[in-house]
Amino acid sequence: MGTFFRDLMALLDADMTTPTMYGWFHLMCLGVLFAALILTLIFFRKPSQKVTRRVLLICGIIMLLFEIYKQLNFSYDVVSASWHYQWYAFPFQFCSTPMYIMLLAGLIKKGKLYNYLTAYLATYALLGGLLVMFYPSTVFVDTIGINIQTMVHHGLQVYVGLFLLLRGSVSNKLLTLRRAFIVFATLLATALLLNYLVPLAGVTDTFNMFFISPKYDCGLPVLNSIQQNVPYVVFLLIYAVAFTLGAWLMLLGDKLVCMLRKKTTGK
């Protein structure tokens, strides 16, 4: 069994040339995403709440399975057949949260909590997915499985967010942003708390959830420069405002699509 597991992990750790932005691998992943969206929009014109929840649950499970693989891959050393958990990869980054939100939203019935969760998926989660899918400047590595996991994970964020908006499961009104912000603020506060508590528990590895720890540089473009030039509290405020403005743009984009559709179809 030990040999089988080691061989399996070696297979999952197979190398590839690190993909480049808008190289063949990146373009292939974008093509798969667009094809999936087009097919979904054709076959699910007015999905029921049951179908929507099923989509959320299936996508969440796929993301979870890939995340488990990622954690195993990062923590298991094939050469020495030893384990060392990589705390920097702890799955509570901004783009990790849609996985949990999808699973929860897919399991509960429609109600207040469901509306808040899907609002987050259609705004903040969609924003995070779009940023990575169209500007994957730091996510590609030389491991085949990790590159696939990255594209599947963020691609599903885009897929679910657009599915919810374009099929009317989530409104593009300002109320949606208010609901989404409450979820975002809760997750941001959780990340702040983890960044404080985990090092106190004796973890000495880099631990920087949401890239907002005052101990480490923010790994996000632009925000990294801001963090180095303003007080920490100001950085946090800019961080929250920037992501909230981006989330609002997702709703404005959907409004624009609705306007164009109305002009072309009269509906």
C-alpha positions in Angstrom: 0.0 0.0 0.0 2.9 2.4 0.9 4.5 1.7 -2.5 1.3 2.2 -4.3 0.7 5.6 -2.6 4.2 6.7 -3.3 3.9 5.8 -7.0 0.5 7.5 -7.2 2.0 10.7 -5.6 4.9 10.6 -8.0 2.5 10.4 -10.9 0.5 13.3 -9.6 3.7 15.2 -9.2 4.6 14.9 -12.9 6.4 17.9 -14.4 5.6 20.1 -17.4 7.1 23.3 -18.8 5.7 26.1 -16.7 2.8 27.6 -18.8 2.9 31.2 -19.9 0.1 33.7 -20.0 -1.9 33.2 -23.2 0.2 30.2 -24.1 -1.4 27.0 -25.4 -2.3 25.7 -21.9 -3.8 28.9 -20.8 -5.8 29.4 -24.0 -7.0 25.8 -23.9 -8.4 26.3 -20.4 -10.1 29.5 -21.4 -11.6 27.6 -24.4 -13.0 24.9 -22.2 -14.5 27.5 -19.8 -16.2 29.4 -22.7 -17.5 26.1 -24.2 -18.9 25.1 -20.8 -20.6 28.4 -20.4 -22.1 28.5 -23.8 -23.5 24.9 -23.5 -24.9 25.8 -20.1 -26.6 28.9 -21.3 -28.2 26.9 -24.2 -29.5 24.0 -22.2 -30.4 25.8 -18.9 -32.4 28.8 -20.0 -34.5 29.0 -16.8 -33.0 26.6 -14.3 -35.0 25.7 -11.2 -33.7 26.3 -7.8 -33.1 22.6 -7.4 -31.0 22.5 -10.6 -29.1 25.6 -9.4 -28.3 24.0 -6.1 -27.2 20.9 -7.9 -24.8 22.9 -10.1 -23.3 24.6 -7.0 -22.9 21.3 -5.1 -21.3 19.5 -8.0 -18.9 22.4 -8.7 -18.0 22.6 -5.0 -17.3 18.9 -4.8 -15.0 19.1 -7.9 -13.1 22.0 -6.3 -12.8 20.1 -3.0 -11.4 17.0 -4.6 -8.8 19.0 -6.5 -8.0 20.9 -3.3 -7.4 17.6 -1.5 -5.0 16.6 -4.2 -3.2 20.0 -4.0 -2.8 19.6 -0.2 -1.3 16.1 -0.6 1.0 17.2 -3.4 2.4 20.2 -1.5 2.8 18.2 1.7 4.2 14.9 0.6 7.9 14.6 -0.5 8.1 11.7 -3.0 11.9 11.4 -2.8 12.1 11.1 1.0 8.6 9.6 1.3 7.9 12.1 4.2 5.2 14.6 5.1 5.6 18.2 6.0 2.5 20.3 5.9 3.0 23.6 3.9 1.1 26.2 5.9 1.4 28.8 3.2 -1.0 26.6 1.1 -3.6 26.4 3.9 -6.9 26.5 2.0 -8.4 29.8 3.2 -7.2 32.3 0.6 -9.7 34.7 -1.0 -10.1 32.3 -3.9 -10.4 29.3 -1.7 -13.6 30.5 -0.1 -15.9 29.9 -3.1 -15.3 26.2 -2.6 -16.9 26.3 0.9 -19.6 28.7 -0.1 -20.7 26.5 -3.1 -20.8 23.4 -1.0 -22.9 25.1 1.7 -25.2 26.8 -0.8 -25.7 23.5 -2.6 -26.8 21.8 0.6 -29.2 24.3 2.0 -32.7 25.3 0.8 -33.4 28.8 -0.6 -33.7 31.4 2.2 -31.8 34.3 3.7 -28.5 32.5 4.1 -28.7 31.0 0.6 -29.3 34.4 -0.9 -26.3 35.8 0.9 -24.1 33.0 -0.2 -25.1 33.1 -3.9 -24.7 36.9 -3.8 -21.1 36.4 -2.8 -20.5 33.8 -5.5 -21.9 36.1 -8.2 -19.8 39.1 -7.2 -16.6 38.7 -5.1 -16.0 35.0 -6.1 -16.6 35.8 -9.8 -14.2 38.7 -9.6 -11.5 36.5 -8.1 -12.0 33.9 -10.7 -11.9 36.4 -13.6 -8.7 38.0 -12.3 -6.8 34.7 -12.2 -8.3 33.3 -15.4 -7.4 36.3 -17.5 -4.2 37.4 -15.6 -2.6 34.2 -14.2 0.8 36.0 -13.6 1.8 34.0 -10.5 -0.3 30.9 -10.4 1.4 28.6 -13.0 4.1 26.2 -11.9 5.9 23.2 -13.4 3.6 20.6 -12.0 0.9 19.3 -14.4 -1.7 18.5 -11.7 -1.3 21.8 -9.9 -1.8 23.8 -13.1 -4.9 21.8 -13.9 -6.2 22.3 -10.3 -5.6 26.1 -10.5 -7.5 26.4 -13.8 -10.3 24.2 -12.8 -10.7 26.0 -9.4 -10.8 29.5 -10.8 -12.6 28.5 -13.9 -15.4 27.1 -11.8 -15.6 30.4 -9.9 -16.2 32.2 -13.2 -18.6 29.5 -14.4 -20.8 29.6 -11.3 -20.7 33.3 -10.9 -21.9 33.9 -14.5 -24.4 31.0 -14.3 -26.0 32.7 -11.3 -26.1 36.2 -12.9 -26.9 35.4 -16.5 -29.7 33.0 -15.6 -31.3 35.4 -13.1 -30.6 33.3 -10.0 -29.0 36.3 -8.5 -30.3 39.9 -9.0 -27.9 42.6 -10.2 -29.5 45.1 -7.8 -27.5 46.9 -5.1 -29.1 44.7 -2.5 -27.0 41.8 -3.9 -23.8 43.7 -3.2 -24.8 44.5 0.3 -25.5 40.8 1.0 -22.2 39.8 -0.7 -20.3 42.3 1.4 -21.5 40.9 4.6 -20.2 37.4 3.6 -16.9 39.0 2.4 -16.4 40.9 5.6 -17.1 37.8 7.6 -14.5 35.8 5.6 -12.0 38.7 5.8 -12.4 38.9 9.6 -11.9 35.1 9.8 -8.7 35.4 7.7 -7.4 38.2 10.1 -8.1 36.0 13.1 -6.4 33.0 11.5 -3.3 35.1 10.7 -3.1 36.1 14.3 -3.9 32.8 16.0 -2.1 30.2 13.9 1.4 31.7 14.5 0.6 31.7 18.2 0.0 28.0 18.0 3.7 27.5 17.1 3.5 27.6 13.3 6.7 29.2 12.0 6.0 28.7 8.3 4.6 31.6 6.2 0.9 31.9 7.0 -0.8 34.7 5.1 -4.5 34.1 4.5 -6.1 36.6 2.1 -2.5 38.1 1.8 -3.4 40.6 4.6 -1.1 39.5 7.4 1.0 42.5 8.7 4.0 40.1 9.0 4.3 39.3 5.3 4.2 41.1 1.9 0.9 41.0 0.1 1.3 38.7 -2.9 -1.2 40.5 -5.1 -0.2 42.9 -7.8 -0.7 46.6 -7.0 -1.9 45.9 -3.5 1.6 44.7 -2.7 3.0 48.2 -3.5 0.2 49.9 -1.5 0.9 47.7 1.6 4.5 48.9 1.6 3.7 52.6 1.5 0.7 53.1 3.8 -0.2 52.2 7.4 -1.6 48.7 7.8 -5.1 49.9 8.7 -5.2 52.0 5.6 -4.0 49.0 3.5 -6.8 46.9 4.9 -9.4 49.6 4.1 -8.0 49.9 0.5 -8.0 46.1 0.2 -11.7 45.8 1.2 -12.8 48.8 -0.9 -10.9 47.6 -4.0 -12.5 44.1 -3.9 -15.9 45.6 -3.2 -15.7 48.0 -6.2 -14.6 45.0 -8.3 -17.6 43.0 -7.0 -19.9 45.9 -7.9 -18.5 45.9 -11.5 -19.7 42.3 -11.8 -23.3 43.5 -11.2 -22.9 46.5 -13.5 -21.6 44.1 -16.2 -24.7 42.0 -15.8 -26.9 45.1 -16.1 -25.2 46.0 -19.3 -25.7 42.5 -20.7 -29.4 42.7 -19.7 -29.8 46.1 -21.5 -28.1 44.8 -24.7 -30.3 41.7 -24.6 -33.4 43.8 -24.2 -32.4 46.0 -27.1 -31.7 43.1 -29.5 -34.6 40.8 -28.5 -37.2 43.2 -27.1 -37.5 41.1 -24.0 
